[in-house]
Amino acid sequence: MASPTYRTRGIVVRKRALGEADLVVSLLDESGAKVAAVAKGARKPASTFSSRLELFSSVDVLLARGRTLDIVKEARLVRGHGALRCDYELTLAASVAADAVDHLAQESLEQQRIFPMTEALLTVMEGASPASGAALAAAFLLKALATFGYRPALDACAACGAPVALARGDGQNAGGYPGNPFPSAPFSVGEGGVLCPSCASQLQAQPVSALTLANAQTMIESTFSALAVRPPTPAETVDLLRLANLWMGYHTGIRLKSLEQLVLGLQRCHGGVL
């Protein structure tokens, strides 16, 4: 009896070799769920799958239900996002997003917003400069974490709910944090975000640049197209990536090697440790 089949559109977020000629691909499908499938013979030179199941590609696929992994029967390329595989910096930035999706998305668990968000990121990143790629990756991490229910409190105290205004690019201070143009604000990963001065005196928190927190808020609320036009500086991007890494590690247990490589790459390209 033939296995039942179904069609879906997906984004290739991971691929790995299986045996001598097969390929296992992880797809983020339109529902936001992750699908793992085997493309038989995909690593053979004459295979039609090899060019259609590249990392970051959007594809329409016909899949047959399998016992453990589904099987790719047909694949039609919708958008290859080839530019992301031709530039090392863009490849690394896009890999951070793909790795995050591969870890956050779950099989049979729908999350309607993550597929269009990922497709939008890859489309904008493909036309962005390599310097903007890392900033877009940071924005995607923060947006994706918020989508999956891990949004940090950045404009109100995570403990008591009191409004907290952070210093931004105009150099003006607010929220009870006097001093430098971009003072630090108490931030608690465990409590869920920024703290007001009163709660910070009673709870465990660490100082984080108020500019970093304000930039994080902007990234969550802005479109990828807007961020590509006016990205943060490389130093600010590193701080955002570190904040996202800290937040993601605490709340999900996810650690991304590609994220560490992206930060190291930014440091090398822009004069040592940022």
Contacts in CASP RR format, 6 or more apart in sequence:
PFRMAT RR
TARGET T0000
AUTHOR 0000-0000-0000
METHOD contacts of the structure
MODEL  1
MASPTYRTRGIVVRKRALGEADLVVSLLDESGAKVAAVAKGARKPASTFS
SRLELFSSVDVLLARGRTLDIVKEARLVRGHGALRCDYELTLAASVAADA
VDHLAQESLEQQRIFPMTEALLTVMEGASPASGAALAAAFLLKALATFGY
RPALDACAACGAPVALARGDGQNAGGYPGNPFPSAPFSVGEGGVLCPSCA
SQLQAQPVSALTLANAQTMIESTFSALAVRPPTPAETVDLLRLANLWMGY
HTGIRLKSLEQLVLGLQRCHGGVL
2 64 0 8 1.000
3 64 0 8 1.000
3 65 0 8 1.000
3 66 0 8 1.000
3 71 0 8 1.000
4 64 0 8 1.000
4 65 0 8 1.000
5 62 0 8 1.000
5 63 0 8 1.000
5 64 0 8 1.000
5 65 0 8 1.000
5 73 0 8 1.000
6 62 0 8 1.000
6 63 0 8 1.000
6 65 0 8 1.000
7 60 0 8 1.000
7 61 0 8 1.000
7 62 0 8 1.000
7 63 0 8 1.000
8 27 0 8 1.000
8 29 0 8 1.000
8 30 0 8 1.000
8 31 0 8 1.000
8 35 0 8 1.000
8 60 0 8 1.000
8 61 0 8 1.000
8 63 0 8 1.000
9 29 0 8 1.000
9 30 0 8 1.000
9 58 0 8 1.000
9 59 0 8 1.000
9 60 0 8 1.000
9 61 0 8 1.000
9 78 0 8 1.000
10 27 0 8 1.000
10 28 0 8 1.000
10 29 0 8 1.000
10 30 0 8 1.000
10 35 0 8 1.000
10 58 0 8 1.000
10 59 0 8 1.000
10 60 0 8 1.000
10 61 0 8 1.000
10 115 0 8 1.000
11 27 0 8 1.000
11 28 0 8 1.000
11 56 0 8 1.000
11 57 0 8 1.000
11 58 0 8 1.000
11 59 0 8 1.000
11 98 0 8 1.000
11 101 0 8 1.000
11 115 0 8 1.000
11 118 0 8 1.000
11 119 0 8 1.000
11 122 0 8 1.000
12 25 0 8 1.000
12 26 0 8 1.000
12 27 0 8 1.000
12 53 0 8 1.000
12 54 0 8 1.000
12 55 0 8 1.000
12 56 0 8 1.000
12 57 0 8 1.000
12 59 0 8 1.000
12 98 0 8 1.000
13 26 0 8 1.000
13 27 0 8 1.000
13 28 0 8 1.000
13 34 0 8 1.000
13 55 0 8 1.000
13 98 0 8 1.000
13 99 0 8 1.000
13 101 0 8 1.000
13 102 0 8 1.000
13 105 0 8 1.000
13 118 0 8 1.000
14 25 0 8 1.000
14 26 0 8 1.000
14 55 0 8 1.000
14 98 0 8 1.000
14 99 0 8 1.000
14 102 0 8 1.000
15 23 0 8 1.000
15 24 0 8 1.000
15 25 0 8 1.000
15 26 0 8 1.000
15 53 0 8 1.000
15 55 0 8 1.000
16 23 0 8 1.000
16 24 0 8 1.000
17 23 0 8 1.000
17 24 0 8 1.000
17 43 0 8 1.000
18 24 0 8 1.000
18 38 0 8 1.000
20 43 0 8 1.000
21 40 0 8 1.000
21 41 0 8 1.000
21 42 0 8 1.000
21 43 0 8 1.000
21 44 0 8 1.000
22 38 0 8 1.000
22 39 0 8 1.000
22 40 0 8 1.000
22 41 0 8 1.000
22 42 0 8 1.000
22 43 0 8 1.000
23 38 0 8 1.000
23 39 0 8 1.000
23 41 0 8 1.000
23 42 0 8 1.000
23 43 0 8 1.000
23 49 0 8 1.000
23 53 0 8 1.000
24 36 0 8 1.000
24 37 0 8 1.000
24 38 0 8 1.000
24 39 0 8 1.000
24 69 0 8 1.000
25 36 0 8 1.000
25 37 0 8 1.000
25 38 0 8 1.000
25 39 0 8 1.000
25 53 0 8 1.000
25 72 0 8 1.000
26 34 0 8 1.000
26 35 0 8 1.000
26 36 0 8 1.000
26 102 0 8 1.000
27 34 0 8 1.000
27 35 0 8 1.000
27 36 0 8 1.000
27 37 0 8 1.000
27 59 0 8 1.000
27 61 0 8 1.000
28 34 0 8 1.000
28 35 0 8 1.000
28 101 0 8 1.000
28 105 0 8 1.000
28 114 0 8 1.000
28 115 0 8 1.000
28 118 0 8 1.000
29 35 0 8 1.000
29 115 0 8 1.000
30 115 0 8 1.000
31 110 0 8 1.000
31 111 0 8 1.000
31 112 0 8 1.000
31 115 0 8 1.000
32 105 0 8 1.000
32 110 0 8 1.000
32 111 0 8 1.000
32 112 0 8 1.000
32 114 0 8 1.000
32 115 0 8 1.000
33 105 0 8 1.000
33 106 0 8 1.000
33 107 0 8 1.000
33 108 0 8 1.000
33 109 0 8 1.000
33 110 0 8 1.000
33 111 0 8 1.000
34 101 0 8 1.000
34 102 0 8 1.000
34 105 0 8 1.000
34 106 0 8 1.000
34 107 0 8 1.000
35 63 0 8 1.000
35 70 0 8 1.000
35 107 0 8 1.000
36 69 0 8 1.000
36 70 0 8 1.000
36 107 0 8 1.000
37 61 0 8 1.000
37 63 0 8 1.000
37 69 0 8 1.000
37 70 0 8 1.000
37 71 0 8 1.000
37 72 0 8 1.000
38 69 0 8 1.000
38 70 0 8 1.000
38 71 0 8 1.000
38 72 0 8 1.000
39 47 0 8 1.000
39 49 0 8 1.000
39 53 0 8 1.000
39 72 0 8 1.000
39 75 0 8 1.000
40 71 0 8 1.000
40 72 0 8 1.000
41 47 0 8 1.000
41 49 0 8 1.000
42 49 0 8 1.000
42 50 0 8 1.000
42 53 0 8 1.000
42 72 0 8 1.000
43 50 0 8 1.000
44 50 0 8 1.000
48 75 0 8 1.000
49 72 0 8 1.000
49 75 0 8 1.000
51 77 0 8 1.000
52 59 0 8 1.000
52 75 0 8 1.000
52 76 0 8 1.000
52 77 0 8 1.000
53 59 0 8 1.000
53 72 0 8 1.000
53 75 0 8 1.000
54 80 0 8 1.000
54 82 0 8 1.000
54 85 0 8 1.000
55 85 0 8 1.000
55 94 0 8 1.000
55 95 0 8 1.000
55 98 0 8 1.000
56 80 0 8 1.000
56 81 0 8 1.000
56 82 0 8 1.000
56 84 0 8 1.000
56 85 0 8 1.000
56 94 0 8 1.000
56 98 0 8 1.000
56 122 0 8 1.000
57 77 0 8 1.000
57 78 0 8 1.000
57 79 0 8 1.000
57 80 0 8 1.000
57 81 0 8 1.000
57 82 0 8 1.000
58 77 0 8 1.000
58 78 0 8 1.000
58 79 0 8 1.000
58 80 0 8 1.000
58 81 0 8 1.000
58 119 0 8 1.000
58 122 0 8 1.000
59 75 0 8 1.000
59 76 0 8 1.000
59 77 0 8 1.000
59 78 0 8 1.000
60 75 0 8 1.000
60 76 0 8 1.000
60 78 0 8 1.000
61 72 0 8 1.000
61 73 0 8 1.000
61 74 0 8 1.000
61 75 0 8 1.000
61 76 0 8 1.000
62 72 0 8 1.000
62 73 0 8 1.000
62 74 0 8 1.000
62 75 0 8 1.000
63 70 0 8 1.000
63 71 0 8 1.000
63 72 0 8 1.000
63 73 0 8 1.000
64 70 0 8 1.000
64 71 0 8 1.000
64 73 0 8 1.000
79 122 0 8 1.000
79 123 0 8 1.000
81 94 0 8 1.000
81 122 0 8 1.000
81 123 0 8 1.000
81 126 0 8 1.000
82 126 0 8 1.000
83 90 0 8 1.000
83 126 0 8 1.000
83 127 0 8 1.000
84 90 0 8 1.000
84 91 0 8 1.000
84 94 0 8 1.000
84 122 0 8 1.000
84 125 0 8 1.000
84 126 0 8 1.000
85 91 0 8 1.000
87 130 0 8 1.000
89 130 0 8 1.000
89 131 0 8 1.000
89 133 0 8 1.000
89 134 0 8 1.000
89 265 0 8 1.000
89 269 0 8 1.000
90 125 0 8 1.000
90 126 0 8 1.000
90 128 0 8 1.000
90 130 0 8 1.000
90 133 0 8 1.000
92 134 0 8 1.000
92 258 0 8 1.000
92 261 0 8 1.000
92 262 0 8 1.000
92 265 0 8 1.000
93 125 0 8 1.000
93 130 0 8 1.000
93 133 0 8 1.000
93 134 0 8 1.000
93 136 0 8 1.000
93 137 0 8 1.000
93 262 0 8 1.000
94 122 0 8 1.000
94 125 0 8 1.000
94 137 0 8 1.000
95 258 0 8 1.000
96 137 0 8 1.000
96 140 0 8 1.000
96 141 0 8 1.000
96 256 0 8 1.000
96 258 0 8 1.000
96 259 0 8 1.000
96 262 0 8 1.000
97 118 0 8 1.000
97 121 0 8 1.000
97 122 0 8 1.000
97 125 0 8 1.000
97 137 0 8 1.000
97 140 0 8 1.000
97 141 0 8 1.000
97 144 0 8 1.000
99 256 0 8 1.000
99 257 0 8 1.000
99 258 0 8 1.000
99 259 0 8 1.000
100 140 0 8 1.000
100 141 0 8 1.000
100 144 0 8 1.000
100 248 0 8 1.000
100 254 0 8 1.000
100 256 0 8 1.000
101 114 0 8 1.000
101 118 0 8 1.000
101 144 0 8 1.000
103 252 0 8 1.000
103 254 0 8 1.000
103 256 0 8 1.000
104 114 0 8 1.000
104 144 0 8 1.000
104 145 0 8 1.000
104 148 0 8 1.000
104 252 0 8 1.000
104 254 0 8 1.000
105 111 0 8 1.000
105 114 0 8 1.000
111 147 0 8 1.000
111 148 0 8 1.000
113 147 0 8 1.000
114 144 0 8 1.000
114 147 0 8 1.000
114 148 0 8 1.000
117 140 0 8 1.000
117 143 0 8 1.000
117 144 0 8 1.000
117 147 0 8 1.000
118 140 0 8 1.000
120 223 0 8 1.000
120 224 0 8 1.000
121 136 0 8 1.000
121 139 0 8 1.000
121 140 0 8 1.000
121 224 0 8 1.000
124 136 0 8 1.000
124 224 0 8 1.000
124 225 0 8 1.000
124 228 0 8 1.000
125 132 0 8 1.000
125 133 0 8 1.000
125 136 0 8 1.000
125 137 0 8 1.000
125 224 0 8 1.000
125 228 0 8 1.000
127 228 0 8 1.000
128 136 0 8 1.000
128 228 0 8 1.000
131 231 0 8 1.000
131 234 0 8 1.000
132 227 0 8 1.000
132 228 0 8 1.000
132 231 0 8 1.000
133 228 0 8 1.000
133 231 0 8 1.000
134 234 0 8 1.000
134 237 0 8 1.000
134 241 0 8 1.000
134 262 0 8 1.000
134 266 0 8 1.000
135 219 0 8 1.000
135 227 0 8 1.000
135 228 0 8 1.000
135 231 0 8 1.000
135 232 0 8 1.000
135 237 0 8 1.000
135 240 0 8 1.000
136 224 0 8 1.000
136 227 0 8 1.000
136 228 0 8 1.000
136 231 0 8 1.000
137 241 0 8 1.000
137 259 0 8 1.000
137 262 0 8 1.000
138 219 0 8 1.000
138 232 0 8 1.000
138 237 0 8 1.000
138 240 0 8 1.000
138 241 0 8 1.000
138 244 0 8 1.000
139 219 0 8 1.000
139 220 0 8 1.000
139 222 0 8 1.000
139 224 0 8 1.000
139 227 0 8 1.000
139 240 0 8 1.000
140 224 0 8 1.000
141 241 0 8 1.000
141 244 0 8 1.000
141 248 0 8 1.000
141 259 0 8 1.000
142 216 0 8 1.000
142 219 0 8 1.000
142 220 0 8 1.000
142 240 0 8 1.000
142 244 0 8 1.000
143 219 0 8 1.000
143 220 0 8 1.000
145 151 0 8 1.000
145 244 0 8 1.000
145 247 0 8 1.000
145 248 0 8 1.000
145 251 0 8 1.000
145 252 0 8 1.000
146 220 0 8 1.000
150 247 0 8 1.000
150 248 0 8 1.000
150 251 0 8 1.000
150 252 0 8 1.000
151 220 0 8 1.000
152 158 0 8 1.000
152 192 0 8 1.000
152 193 0 8 1.000
152 194 0 8 1.000
152 216 0 8 1.000
152 247 0 8 1.000
153 161 0 8 1.000
153 192 0 8 1.000
153 193 0 8 1.000
153 194 0 8 1.000
154 164 0 8 1.000
154 166 0 8 1.000
154 193 0 8 1.000
154 194 0 8 1.000
154 213 0 8 1.000
154 214 0 8 1.000
154 216 0 8 1.000
154 217 0 8 1.000
154 220 0 8 1.000
155 163 0 8 1.000
155 164 0 8 1.000
155 165 0 8 1.000
155 166 0 8 1.000
155 194 0 8 1.000
155 217 0 8 1.000
156 162 0 8 1.000
156 163 0 8 1.000
156 164 0 8 1.000
156 194 0 8 1.000
157 163 0 8 1.000
157 164 0 8 1.000
157 194 0 8 1.000
157 195 0 8 1.000
157 196 0 8 1.000
157 199 0 8 1.000
158 188 0 8 1.000
158 191 0 8 1.000
158 192 0 8 1.000
158 193 0 8 1.000
158 194 0 8 1.000
158 195 0 8 1.000
158 199 0 8 1.000
159 188 0 8 1.000
159 191 0 8 1.000
159 195 0 8 1.000
159 196 0 8 1.000
159 199 0 8 1.000
159 203 0 8 1.000
160 196 0 8 1.000
160 198 0 8 1.000
160 199 0 8 1.000
161 196 0 8 1.000
162 196 0 8 1.000
162 198 0 8 1.000
162 199 0 8 1.000
163 175 0 8 1.000
164 175 0 8 1.000
164 185 0 8 1.000
164 194 0 8 1.000
164 195 0 8 1.000
164 196 0 8 1.000
165 174 0 8 1.000
165 175 0 8 1.000
166 174 0 8 1.000
166 175 0 8 1.000
166 177 0 8 1.000
166 185 0 8 1.000
166 194 0 8 1.000
166 210 0 8 1.000
166 211 0 8 1.000
166 213 0 8 1.000
166 214 0 8 1.000
166 217 0 8 1.000
167 173 0 8 1.000
167 174 0 8 1.000
167 177 0 8 1.000
167 181 0 8 1.000
167 182 0 8 1.000
167 183 0 8 1.000
167 210 0 8 1.000
167 211 0 8 1.000
167 214 0 8 1.000
168 211 0 8 1.000
168 214 0 8 1.000
169 181 0 8 1.000
169 182 0 8 1.000
169 211 0 8 1.000
169 214 0 8 1.000
171 181 0 8 1.000
171 182 0 8 1.000
173 179 0 8 1.000
173 181 0 8 1.000
173 183 0 8 1.000
175 196 0 8 1.000
176 197 0 8 1.000
177 183 0 8 1.000
177 184 0 8 1.000
177 185 0 8 1.000
177 197 0 8 1.000
177 210 0 8 1.000
182 209 0 8 1.000
182 210 0 8 1.000
182 211 0 8 1.000
183 210 0 8 1.000
184 207 0 8 1.000
184 208 0 8 1.000
184 209 0 8 1.000
184 210 0 8 1.000
185 194 0 8 1.000
185 195 0 8 1.000
185 207 0 8 1.000
185 208 0 8 1.000
185 209 0 8 1.000
185 210 0 8 1.000
185 213 0 8 1.000
186 194 0 8 1.000
186 195 0 8 1.000
186 197 0 8 1.000
186 199 0 8 1.000
186 200 0 8 1.000
186 205 0 8 1.000
186 206 0 8 1.000
186 207 0 8 1.000
186 208 0 8 1.000
187 193 0 8 1.000
187 194 0 8 1.000
187 195 0 8 1.000
187 205 0 8 1.000
187 206 0 8 1.000
187 207 0 8 1.000
187 208 0 8 1.000
187 213 0 8 1.000
188 194 0 8 1.000
188 195 0 8 1.000
188 200 0 8 1.000
188 203 0 8 1.000
188 204 0 8 1.000
188 205 0 8 1.000
188 206 0 8 1.000
189 246 0 8 1.000
189 247 0 8 1.000
189 250 0 8 1.000
189 251 0 8 1.000
190 204 0 8 1.000
190 250 0 8 1.000
191 199 0 8 1.000
191 203 0 8 1.000
191 205 0 8 1.000
194 208 0 8 1.000
194 213 0 8 1.000
195 203 0 8 1.000
195 205 0 8 1.000
208 243 0 8 1.000
209 239 0 8 1.000
211 236 0 8 1.000
212 236 0 8 1.000
212 239 0 8 1.000
212 240 0 8 1.000
212 243 0 8 1.000
213 243 0 8 1.000
215 232 0 8 1.000
215 236 0 8 1.000
215 239 0 8 1.000
215 240 0 8 1.000
216 240 0 8 1.000
216 243 0 8 1.000
216 244 0 8 1.000
219 227 0 8 1.000
219 240 0 8 1.000
231 237 0 8 1.000
232 240 0 8 1.000
234 266 0 8 1.000
234 269 0 8 1.000
234 270 0 8 1.000
234 274 0 8 1.000
235 270 0 8 1.000
235 274 0 8 1.000
237 266 0 8 1.000
238 263 0 8 1.000
238 266 0 8 1.000
238 267 0 8 1.000
238 274 0 8 1.000
239 274 0 8 1.000
241 259 0 8 1.000
241 262 0 8 1.000
241 263 0 8 1.000
241 266 0 8 1.000
242 263 0 8 1.000
244 259 0 8 1.000
245 255 0 8 1.000
245 256 0 8 1.000
245 259 0 8 1.000
245 260 0 8 1.000
245 263 0 8 1.000
248 254 0 8 1.000
248 256 0 8 1.000
249 255 0 8 1.000
266 274 0 8 1.000
267 273 0 8 1.000
267 274 0 8 1.000
END
